[in-house]
Amino acid sequence: MKKGKVFGKNQVIAFLMVICLGGAVWLNMRFSSKEKYLGEASFVSNTGSKAVATSAKVSAETDYFTEAKDSREKALDEARDTVKELLKTDKLTDDEKKNATDKVSEIAKRIENANNIETLIKAKGFDDAVAVISEKAISIVVKSDGLTTPQTLQIQEIVTSETNIGLGNIKIVTVK
């Protein structure tokens, strides 16, 4: 060791790494949610909202699930009709026709995945469910008074097995 040198290069680097690690731990504790556990999807309860208070009847809740499924079917039918009309025109190139049919196939696949997810959720003991799938996220509306952690994990497992959507992009909403 040279005379007058208190810390060596290795000691300074080790000290800086410890400071960075401490900062990372502090930032993680500061910005992480205290209510969310590892592997648990965020779920939203609609208790207390004005829309729920006005539609708190059982028949209105049943209508929600029925209407959501009916509107999804109507949207799919409209998309199919639009593509059929597009394919009948001679103005489209082969690539444009292929893109249009690919889009319809993608929409049909999402609908099929949504139906599979809904069926599997019902098989787990829930009264009703609606799955709304976008390209990168999914929202699941489940008829329940509240979800336990095992129920949340069951729904997550169903979604991840049927789609390529990660746990961070799964939103579970309960409706009474």
SVG drawing of the C-alpha trace seen along z (x, -y; Angstrom):
<svg xmlns="http://www.w3.org/2000/svg" viewBox="-84 -11 88 37">
<polyline fill="none" stroke="black" stroke-width="0.4" points="0.0,0.0 1.3,-3.4 2.0,-5.9 -0.9,-8.5 -3.5,-6.4 -6.4,-5.6 -8.8,-3.7 -7.8,-1.5 -9.6,-1.4 -11.4,1.9 -12.7,0.4 -14.1,-2.6 -15.9,-0.5 -17.3,1.8 -18.5,-1.2 -20.3,-2.7 -22.0,0.6 -23.3,0.8 -24.6,-2.7 -26.3,-1.9 -27.9,1.3 -29.2,-0.6 -30.7,-3.3 -32.4,-0.6 -33.9,1.0 -35.1,-2.3 -36.7,-3.2 -38.3,0.2 -39.9,-0.2 -40.9,-3.8 -42.7,-3.2 -44.0,0.4 -47.6,0.9 -48.1,2.3 -51.4,3.9 -50.2,5.9 -48.4,9.2 -46.0,10.9 -47.9,12.7 -51.2,11.2 -53.2,9.3 -54.7,6.0 -58.4,6.2 -61.0,3.4 -64.1,3.5 -67.0,1.4 -68.5,1.0 -69.5,-2.5 -69.6,-3.8 -72.7,-5.7 -73.3,-3.5 -73.5,-0.4 -75.8,-2.0 -78.3,-2.7 -78.1,0.7 -77.9,2.8 -80.8,5.1 -80.1,8.7 -81.8,8.4 -79.7,5.4 -76.5,7.3 -77.6,10.3 -78.4,7.9 -74.8,6.5 -73.2,9.8 -75.8,10.6 -75.5,7.2 -71.7,7.4 -71.7,10.7 -74.4,9.6 -72.5,6.4 -69.3,8.4 -71.1,10.8 -72.6,7.8 -69.2,6.2 -67.8,9.5 -70.7,9.8 -70.2,6.2 -66.5,6.8 -67.2,9.9 -69.7,8.1 -67.3,5.2 -64.5,7.6 -66.8,9.5 -67.8,6.2 -64.2,5.2 -63.2,8.6 -65.9,8.2 -64.4,5.0 -61.9,5.2 -60.0,2.1 -58.0,4.0 -54.7,5.6 -54.0,9.2 -51.9,7.9 -54.7,5.7 -57.2,8.5 -54.8,10.8 -54.4,8.1 -58.1,7.7 -58.7,11.5 -55.8,11.6 -57.5,8.9 -60.7,10.9 -58.9,14.0 -57.2,12.1 -60.6,10.8 -62.1,14.2 -59.2,15.7 -59.7,13.0 -63.4,13.9 -62.7,17.6 -60.1,16.9 -62.7,14.7 -65.3,17.5 -62.8,20.1 -61.8,17.9 -65.4,17.2 -66.3,20.9 -63.3,21.9 -64.0,19.1 -67.6,20.4 -66.2,23.9 -64.2,22.7 -67.5,21.8 -68.2,18.2 -71.7,17.3 -70.8,15.3 -67.9,13.6 -67.0,11.5 -63.5,11.3 -62.5,8.2 -59.3,8.8 -57.2,6.2 -53.9,6.7 -51.8,6.3 -54.2,6.5 -57.3,8.2 -60.1,7.2 -62.1,9.8 -65.5,8.9 -66.6,11.5 -69.8,11.7 -68.7,11.9 -69.0,10.2 -65.2,10.1 -62.2,12.2 -59.9,14.1 -56.2,14.5 -56.7,18.1 -59.6,17.0 -57.5,14.2 -54.7,16.7 -57.1,19.1 -58.3,16.4 -54.8,15.3 -53.8,18.9 -56.7,19.3 -55.9,16.1 -52.2,16.8 -52.9,20.4 -55.3,19.2 -53.5,16.0 -50.0,14.6 -50.9,11.7 -48.6,11.2 -49.8,10.9 -49.2,7.2 -51.7,6.6 -54.6,8.5 -57.3,6.5 -60.0,8.2 -63.2,6.3 -65.9,7.7 -69.6,7.0 -72.1,8.0"/>
</svg>
